[in-house]
Amino acid sequence: MDTDAGRHRGRPGLTRRGLIGASAGLGGAAWLLRGTVGPESAGAAGTAPPGLPAGTEAYRRVYENWSGEIRTDQLWTCAPRTPQEVAALADWAHAQGWRLRAQGYRHTWAPLTVADRTDEAGRVLLVDTSRYLTAISPAAADTVRVQTGATMESLLAHLAGRGLGVTACPAPGEVTVGGVLAIGGHGTAVPAAGESPRPGHGYGSLSNQVIELTAVVRDEAAGRYVLRTFDRAEADSAAFLVHLGRAFLAEVVLRAGADQRLRCVSRLDIPADELFARPGTAGGPRTFAGFVDHDGRAEAIWFAYTDRPWLKTWSLAPARPFAARQVDEPYNYPFTDNIPEPVARLAGQLVGGAWGTAPLFGQLQYLVAKLALTGDLTDILLSGGLLRDLLSGDTLTHLLAGGLRSDLWGPSRTLLQYVRPSTLRMTANGYAVLARRADLQWVVSEFAAYYRSLLGQYQARGEFPVNGTVEIRVTGLDDPSSCGVPGARPPLLSALRPRPDHPEWDTAVWLDILTLPDTPGLHRFCRDIERFLLRTFDGTRAGLRVEWSKGWAYTEDAAWAEPEVLGRVVPDSLRTGGGPGWDEAVAVLDRYDPHRVFGNPFLDALLR
């Protein structure tokens, strides 16, 4: 294997985004706020937008998303202290021809907040919810009232303090509740064989757990924007539960259930050919679907150019199993939070132009995970050459210092949240395949076979468009009964909204491919994947929807750009099947914000 293929294909100078990627590869997170000018700084001086409401603290700030692919000039930003201030800002924006964009920790990929290279001429005011709009308080015995700038980490910690929890949630803790709701954030969970849903728990998105929401909306009779509270039983609430940034939610009340202790077991010994085997072939319980049936909660992380994925399963375990290690706080995989020096070094070489080292990088990531989780040195001793040199001495000691993590047990939040901002920052595409639970293995096997074949075709041409992982998760759909409100409807724009014409489709398989930004051939590869998914899961045996926060609508050289996918495929995925959906959601959001104060040019074109 020629691991120096990048050298033969040339080593272009680092682009701006390449420099961002190199910084991320070295494990730092400081770049995320690069360019920030806070309100206390002399740099905040300048001509602020005219006529801002009294008391508004405006300052300039660069917006940069998680992967660094979206980066703006310094934009005017403010941090309202109360929801009422947001309503006043909306009145100002309407009068002055500006637009308001809510932002939290910017852990997103899609241009739902602002587009790349947005400048001051765009007349955009960023509204930072993470500074003051963070209150959390009990609402009832099994509910919580939370402002949308609060982090998911704070929310789950509050619930845990009351003996409550959720079935599943996004893995990062430093994301805002508002951001998670806007895109229908999810985790990975379906009922295990024989498992019955428990009161307050759901297997779909966090948005589906909302029982009440307060939004900033236009009151045309009064001629101003106001705060209005919607009960989940109101039909219009279904448009706000997943709104893509086309609305501003100030506060929500969420239902939770009694906390469940979980056991999380990691395995790295099952070949991809077995884990993702086609239905009817050898494999039995060591297939992905077999593990889902047994435990209900599973995630596969498949390092590029390797044949043994990292499989994590979570199971209900009221008492600590003898072999499991008890944990009391989240983020229990330090080797992913604090990037080991060899991984950072090789990531730096990749973004420096040595893209042909991607196979070596995938093998290195696998070996680091296996050593840190299991302490097994066998593969490292057999690897030889550069891999053995990279994983020697201090690196081995460092990875083993924190103890082994392959079998963990604790309260739900300690095992559901495991991604810190210091992890390796990659871009990602994302899709949800809606199918029968009985077709889960078929979905996974079809995708895995095509992905491996396509990756091989690119490699044979000397191209290495992927250097990260494939991530596969499984959830249930948004069943409104889990929120406990009679008459509730599922979120209209949720990728997990059930299809009325396919009631047998009860499961969603989430498929993501991660790679470093600016990897040559990335967009073309993702375009090929997207076309395969659309023709394979075409609504006959399974259906496809996009994961809002990730990459989709690929052309050969860009994401969120393919006109047919943007203009027809995505809307139709939420129209087809009958019942309320795309068009009703767009109409409701337009009715409550007819001036599109809460919008941007990308959303204007998408939500027509």
C-alpha positions in Angstrom: 0.0 0.0 0.0 1.5 3.4 -1.0 0.8 5.5 2.0 2.6 8.4 0.4 0.2 8.7 -2.5 -0.4 12.3 -1.5 3.2 13.1 -2.2 2.9 11.9 -5.8 -0.3 13.8 -6.3 1.3 17.1 -5.2 1.2 18.9 -1.9 -0.8 22.1 -2.3 -0.4 24.9 0.2 -2.9 25.0 3.1 -6.0 26.9 2.4 -7.7 28.9 5.2 -10.0 26.0 5.9 -7.0 23.7 5.8 -5.4 25.7 8.5 -8.6 25.4 10.5 -8.5 21.7 10.0 -4.9 21.5 11.0 -5.7 23.3 14.2 -8.6 20.9 14.9 -6.3 18.0 14.1 -3.9 19.1 16.8 -6.8 18.8 19.3 -7.3 22.5 20.1 -10.6 24.2 20.4 -9.5 27.8 20.6 -9.9 28.4 16.9 -13.7 28.1 17.4 -13.9 31.6 18.8 -11.1 33.1 16.7 -12.0 36.7 15.7 -14.4 37.3 18.6 -14.7 40.8 19.8 -16.7 40.8 23.1 -18.7 43.6 24.5 -16.1 44.5 27.1 -13.4 45.0 24.4 -12.4 48.4 22.9 -12.7 46.6 19.6 -16.5 46.6 20.0 -16.5 50.2 19.2 -17.9 51.2 15.8 -21.1 52.1 14.1 -23.7 49.7 15.5 -26.8 48.9 13.6 -29.1 52.0 13.9 -31.9 52.2 16.4 -31.3 49.0 18.4 -33.6 48.7 21.4 -32.4 50.4 24.5 -30.0 48.3 26.5 -29.0 46.0 23.6 -25.3 45.2 24.0 -24.0 44.9 20.4 -20.5 43.7 19.4 -18.8 42.2 16.4 -18.2 38.5 16.2 -17.0 36.0 13.6 -19.4 33.1 13.1 -17.6 29.8 12.5 -19.3 26.5 12.5 -18.1 23.2 14.0 -16.0 22.0 11.0 -14.8 25.5 10.0 -16.5 25.2 6.6 -18.8 28.1 7.3 -16.9 31.3 8.3 -18.2 34.8 8.1 -16.8 38.3 8.4 -17.3 39.9 11.8 -21.1 40.2 12.2 -23.0 42.3 14.7 -24.0 40.1 17.6 -26.0 40.6 20.8 -26.9 38.5 23.9 -30.4 39.3 25.1 -31.1 38.8 28.8 -34.8 37.9 28.5 -37.1 36.5 25.9 -38.9 39.8 25.9 -35.8 41.4 24.6 -35.8 39.0 21.6 -39.4 40.2 20.8 -38.2 43.8 20.8 -35.2 42.9 18.6 -37.7 41.3 16.1 -39.6 44.5 16.0 -36.4 46.4 15.3 -35.3 44.0 12.7 -38.6 44.2 10.8 -38.5 48.0 10.9 -34.9 48.2 9.8 -34.8 45.4 7.2 -32.5 43.2 9.2 -32.8 39.5 10.1 -32.2 37.8 13.4 -30.2 34.5 13.6 -30.2 32.5 16.8 -26.9 30.9 17.6 -25.5 28.8 20.5 -22.2 26.9 20.3 -22.3 26.5 16.5 -22.0 22.7 16.6 -23.6 22.3 13.2 -22.6 21.8 9.6 -25.5 23.0 7.4 -26.0 26.7 6.6 -29.2 27.0 8.7 -27.8 29.9 10.7 -25.8 31.8 8.1 -24.0 30.9 4.9 -20.3 30.9 4.4 -18.7 34.3 3.8 -21.8 36.2 5.0 -20.7 39.8 5.6 -22.1 43.0 7.2 -24.0 43.8 4.0 -26.2 40.9 4.7 -27.8 42.9 7.5 -27.8 40.0 9.9 -27.8 40.3 13.7 -26.7 37.1 15.5 -28.6 36.5 18.7 -26.4 34.5 21.2 -28.8 32.5 23.4 -26.0 30.7 25.3 -25.1 33.7 27.5 -28.2 34.5 29.4 -31.2 32.5 28.1 -30.1 29.4 30.1 -32.6 29.0 32.9 -33.7 25.5 33.9 -36.4 24.7 36.5 -38.9 21.9 37.4 -42.3 22.3 35.8 -44.0 19.2 37.2 -42.9 15.9 38.7 -41.9 14.5 35.3 -41.3 17.7 33.3 -38.7 20.5 33.0 -38.9 24.1 31.9 -35.8 25.1 30.0 -34.7 28.2 28.1 -33.3 27.3 24.7 -29.8 28.7 25.3 -29.1 26.1 28.0 -26.8 23.2 27.1 -27.9 19.6 26.8 -25.3 18.8 29.4 -26.9 21.2 31.9 -30.4 19.9 31.0 -29.4 16.2 31.6 -27.6 17.1 34.8 -30.7 18.9 36.1 -32.9 15.9 35.2 -30.5 13.5 36.8 -30.6 15.5 40.0 -34.4 14.8 40.1 -34.0 11.1 39.2 -35.1 11.7 35.6 -33.6 11.1 32.2 -34.2 10.6 28.5 -33.9 7.4 26.4 -31.5 8.9 23.9 -30.0 12.3 22.9 -27.2 13.7 20.8 -23.7 12.7 22.0 -22.2 16.2 22.4 -23.0 18.0 25.7 -22.1 21.5 24.6 -25.0 22.1 22.2 -28.0 24.2 23.1 -31.4 22.8 23.7 -32.7 25.2 21.1 -30.3 24.0 18.5 -31.1 20.4 19.1 -34.9 21.1 18.8 -34.4 23.1 15.7 -33.0 20.2 13.7 -34.8 17.3 15.4 -31.7 16.1 17.3 -31.6 12.4 18.3 -29.5 9.7 19.7 -29.7 5.9 19.1 -32.4 3.8 20.7 -35.2 1.4 19.8 -36.9 -1.0 22.1 -34.9 -4.2 22.7 -36.7 -7.5 22.2 -39.3 -7.7 25.0 -38.7 -4.1 26.1 -41.8 -2.0 26.7 -41.8 1.8 26.5 -41.7 3.5 29.9 -43.7 6.6 30.9 -42.0 9.8 29.8 -39.6 8.0 27.5 -39.6 8.1 23.7 -37.4 6.5 21.0 -37.5 9.4 18.5 -36.2 13.0 18.5 -35.9 15.3 21.5 -38.4 17.6 19.8 -41.1 14.9 20.2 -40.7 15.2 24.0 -41.9 18.9 24.0 -45.3 19.4 25.7 -45.3 23.2 25.6 -43.2 25.9 23.8 -42.9 29.6 23.8 -42.0 31.3 20.5 -41.5 34.9 19.3 -44.2 35.4 16.8 -45.8 38.3 14.9 -49.1 39.7 16.2 -50.4 41.5 13.2 -53.4 43.0 15.0 -51.0 44.6 17.6 -48.4 45.4 14.9 -45.5 43.9 16.8 -43.7 40.6 17.7 -44.8 39.0 20.9 -44.2 35.9 23.0 -46.8 33.3 22.5 -47.1 29.9 24.3 -48.3 26.9 22.4 -49.6 23.8 24.1 -48.6 20.6 22.3 -52.2 19.8 21.6 -52.5 22.9 19.4 -52.1 21.9 15.8 -49.8 24.8 15.0 -47.2 23.7 17.6 -46.2 20.8 15.3 -44.5 23.3 12.9 -42.3 24.8 15.6 -41.0 21.6 17.1 -38.4 21.2 14.3 -38.2 24.6 12.5 -34.6 24.6 11.0 -34.0 28.1 12.4 -37.1 29.6 10.7 -38.5 30.4 14.1 -37.2 31.5 17.5 -38.2 29.4 20.5 -37.4 31.1 23.8 -38.5 28.3 26.2 -39.9 24.8 26.2 -41.4 22.4 28.6 -40.1 18.8 28.1 -41.3 15.5 29.4 -38.9 13.1 30.8 -39.1 9.7 32.6 -37.5 7.9 35.5 -33.8 7.7 34.9 -32.5 4.4 33.7 -29.0 3.0 34.5 -27.2 1.7 31.4 -24.4 -0.6 30.6 -22.3 0.4 27.6 -20.1 -2.4 26.0 -17.6 -1.7 23.3 -16.5 -4.4 20.8 -13.8 -4.2 18.1 -13.5 -7.9 17.2 -16.4 -8.3 14.8 -15.4 -8.0 11.1 -17.4 -5.6 9.0 -18.4 -8.4 6.7 -20.1 -10.1 9.6 -21.5 -7.1 11.4 -23.0 -5.7 8.2 -23.7 -9.0 6.5 -26.6 -9.3 4.1 -29.7 -10.9 5.6 -29.8 -14.6 5.3 -26.0 -15.0 5.3 -24.0 -16.4 8.1 -23.7 -14.0 11.1 -26.6 -14.6 13.4 -26.5 -12.6 16.6 -23.2 -10.9 15.6 -25.0 -8.8 13.0 -25.8 -5.2 13.7 -29.6 -6.0 13.7 -28.8 -8.9 16.1 -27.2 -6.5 18.6 -30.1 -4.0 18.2 -32.6 -6.8 19.0 -30.6 -7.8 22.1 -29.9 -4.4 23.5 -32.0 -1.9 21.7 -29.3 0.8 21.6 -26.3 0.5 19.2 -23.8 2.6 17.3 -21.2 1.4 14.8 -18.1 3.6 14.2 -16.3 2.2 11.1 -12.9 3.7 10.6 -12.1 4.2 6.9 -10.0 1.5 5.2 -10.4 -0.9 8.1 -12.4 -4.1 8.5 -13.3 -4.1 12.2 -15.8 -1.3 13.4 -16.0 0.0 16.9 -19.5 -1.3 18.0 -21.1 0.3 21.1 -24.2 -1.2 22.6 -26.2 0.2 25.5 -28.5 -2.0 27.6 -30.8 -1.4 30.5 -29.0 -2.6 33.7 -30.5 -1.5 37.0 -27.6 -3.1 38.9 -23.9 -2.9 38.1 -22.8 -6.0 36.2 -19.7 -7.6 37.8 -17.4 -6.9 34.9 -18.5 -3.3 34.3 -16.7 -0.2 35.4 -18.9 2.3 37.2 -18.8 5.9 36.0 -20.4 8.9 37.5 -19.8 11.7 34.9 -20.1 11.8 31.1 -17.3 11.9 28.5 -15.7 8.6 29.3 -13.5 8.1 26.2 -10.5 10.4 26.9 -8.7 9.2 23.8 -11.4 10.8 21.6 -11.6 14.0 23.7 -7.8 14.7 23.9 -6.4 13.6 20.5 -3.3 11.5 20.9 -0.2 13.1 19.5 0.3 10.5 16.7 -3.3 11.0 15.5 -2.9 14.8 15.6 0.4 14.6 13.7 -1.0 12.4 11.0 -4.1 14.6 10.7 -1.8 17.5 10.2 -0.1 15.7 7.4 -3.4 15.0 5.8 -4.6 18.6 5.7 -1.1 19.6 4.6 -1.8 17.7 1.4 -0.7 14.1 2.1 -4.3 12.8 1.4 -2.9 9.4 0.4 -2.2 8.6 4.0 -5.9 8.2 4.7 -5.7 4.4 4.9 -2.9 4.7 7.4 -4.9 7.3 9.3 -7.9 4.9 9.5 -5.8 2.1 10.8 -4.2 4.3 13.4 -7.6 5.5 14.7 -8.7 1.9 15.0 -5.6 0.8 16.8 -5.8 3.7 19.2 -9.4 2.9 20.0 -8.7 -0.8 20.5 -5.8 -0.2 22.8 -7.5 2.5 24.9 -10.7 0.4 25.2 -9.4 -3.1 25.7 -5.6 -2.8 26.3 -5.0 -5.4 23.6 -1.6 -4.9 22.0 -1.8 -7.7 19.5 -2.7 -5.7 16.4 -0.1 -3.0 17.3 2.7 -5.6 17.6 1.6 -7.2 14.3 1.3 -3.9 12.5 5.0 -3.1 12.1 6.5 -0.1 10.3 5.2 3.4 10.8 2.1 2.3 12.8 4.3 0.6 15.4 6.6 3.6 15.5 3.6 5.9 16.0 2.1 3.8 18.8 5.1 3.2 21.1 6.5 4.5 24.3 4.8 7.5 25.8 1.7 7.1 23.6 1.0 3.6 24.8 1.5 4.7 28.4 -0.8 7.7 27.9 -3.6 5.6 26.3 -3.5 3.0 29.0 -3.2 5.5 31.9 -6.9 6.2 32.3 -7.9 2.5 32.6 -9.9 0.4 30.2 -13.3 1.6 28.9 -14.8 -1.3 27.1 -17.5 -2.1 29.7 -19.1 0.9 31.5 -22.1 1.3 33.8 -23.8 4.3 35.3 -26.8 6.7 35.1 -28.0 7.4 31.6 -26.4 10.8 31.1 -22.9 9.5 31.9 -23.1 7.1 28.9 -25.3 9.0 26.5 -23.0 12.1 26.3 -19.5 11.3 25.1 -18.4 14.0 22.6 -16.4 17.1 23.8 -15.6 20.1 21.7 -11.9 19.0 21.8 -12.6 16.0 19.6 -11.3 15.8 16.1 -13.4 18.2 14.0 -14.7 16.7 10.8 -17.4 17.5 8.3 -20.2 15.0 7.8 -23.1 14.1 5.6 -26.3 12.6 7.1 -29.4 10.7 6.1 -32.2 8.8 7.8 -33.6 5.7 6.1 -37.1 4.9 7.3 -37.9 1.2 7.1 -39.4 -1.8 8.9 -37.5 -3.0 11.9 -37.3 -6.4 10.1 -35.4 -4.7 7.3 -32.8 -3.0 9.5 -30.0 -5.4 8.5 -30.9 -5.1 4.8 -30.6 -1.3 5.0 -27.2 -1.5 6.8 -25.9 -4.2 4.5 -26.9 -2.4 1.3 -25.2 0.8 2.4 -22.1 -0.9 3.8 -21.5 -2.9 0.6 -21.9 0.2 -1.7 -19.7 2.4 0.6 -16.9 -0.1 0.6 -17.1 -0.7 -3.1 -17.2 3.1 -3.9 -14.3 3.8 -1.6 -12.3 1.0 -3.3 -13.1 2.5 -6.8 -11.8 5.9 -5.7 -8.7 4.4 -4.1 -7.9 2.5 -7.3 -7.8 5.9 -9.0 -5.4 7.3 -6.4 -8.2 9.3 -4.7 -8.9 9.2 -0.9 -12.1 11.3 -0.3 -12.7 9.8 3.2 -10.3 9.8 6.1 -12.8 9.7 9.0 -15.5 7.2 10.0 -18.9 5.9 9.0 -21.3 6.2 11.9 -24.5 4.2 12.0 -27.3 4.7 14.6 -30.9 3.5 14.9 -33.9 5.2 16.4 -37.6 4.8 16.5 -39.9 7.3 14.9 -41.6 10.3 16.6 -44.6 8.8 18.3 -46.5 11.7 19.8 -48.0 9.5 22.6 -44.6 9.6 24.3 -45.1 13.3 25.3 -48.3 12.4 27.1 -50.4 15.2 25.6 -53.7 14.1 24.1 -54.1 15.3 20.6 -50.4 15.9 20.1 -49.0 15.5 16.6 -45.5 14.6 15.5 -43.1 17.4 14.5 -44.0 18.2 10.9 -40.4 18.8 9.7 -38.8 16.0 11.6 -36.9 13.3 9.7 -38.6 10.9 12.1 -42.2 11.9 11.3 -44.0 8.6 10.5 -45.3 8.0 7.0 -49.1 7.5 7.1 -48.9 5.3 3.9 -46.3 3.1 5.5 -47.3 2.4 9.1 -45.0 -0.6 9.0 -42.0 1.7 8.7 -41.2 2.0 12.5 -37.5 2.4 12.5 -34.9 5.0 11.2 -31.3 4.0 10.3 -29.0 7.0 10.5 -26.0 7.0 8.1 -23.2 9.5 8.4 -19.8 9.7 6.7 -17.2 11.9 8.4 -14.0 13.3 6.9 -11.7 16.2 7.3 -12.9 19.4 5.5 -11.3 20.2 2.1 -10.5 16.6 1.5 -10.1 16.3 -2.3 -13.0 14.4 -3.9 -15.2 14.7 -0.8 -18.2 16.3 -2.5 -18.1 14.1 -5.5 -17.9 11.0 -3.3 -20.9 12.2 -1.2 -22.8 13.0 -4.4 -22.3 9.4 -5.4 -23.4 8.1 -2.0 -26.5 10.4 -2.0 -27.6 9.2 -5.5 -27.2 5.6 -4.4 -29.3 6.2 -1.3 -32.0 7.9 -3.3 -32.3 5.1 -5.8 -32.0 2.3 -3.3 -34.4 3.7 -0.6 -36.8 5.1 -3.1 -40.0 4.7 -1.1 -40.8 1.1 -2.2 -39.2 -0.9 0.6 -37.7 2.1 2.5 -37.7 5.8 2.3 -34.9 8.5 2.6 -34.8 11.8 4.4 -31.9 14.1 5.1 -30.4 14.8 8.5 -30.9 18.6 8.7 -27.7 19.5 10.6 -25.4 17.5 8.3 -24.4 17.6 4.6 -26.8 16.8 1.8 -27.9 18.0 -1.7 -24.4 17.4 -3.1 -23.0 18.5 -6.4 -19.5 17.6 -7.6 -18.0 20.4 -5.6 -20.4 21.6 -3.0 -23.0 20.6 -0.4 -26.5 22.1 -0.1 -26.4 23.0 -3.7 -28.0 20.4 -6.0 -31.2 22.1 -7.3 -33.3 18.9 -7.8 -32.6 17.7 -4.3 -33.2 21.1 -2.7 -36.2 22.0 -4.8 -38.0 18.6 -5.1 -36.5 15.6 -3.3 -36.2 17.1 0.2 -39.7 18.7 0.3 -41.3 15.6 -1.3 -39.7 13.4 1.4 -41.9 15.2 3.9 -44.9 15.5 1.6 -45.2 12.0 0.3 -47.4 9.6 2.2 -50.4 11.8 3.0 -51.2 13.7 6.2 -49.8 17.1 7.3 -46.2 17.8 6.5 -43.9 20.1 4.6 -46.5 22.5 3.1 -48.4 23.0 6.3 -45.2 23.6 8.3 -44.0 26.3 5.8 -47.5 27.9 5.9 -47.6 28.0 9.7 -44.1 29.4 10.0 -44.9 32.0 7.4 -48.1 33.0 9.2 -46.4 33.6 12.5 -43.4 35.4 10.9 -44.7 36.8 7.7 -41.8 39.1 7.3 -39.3 36.3 7.6 -37.3 38.1 10.3 -36.2 34.7 11.5 -34.8 33.4 8.2 -31.9 33.6 5.8 -31.5 33.3 2.0 -30.8 29.6 2.1 -34.0 29.0 4.1 -36.0 31.3 1.9 -35.1 29.1 -1.1 -35.6 25.8 0.7 -38.9 26.6 2.5 -40.9 27.9 -0.4 
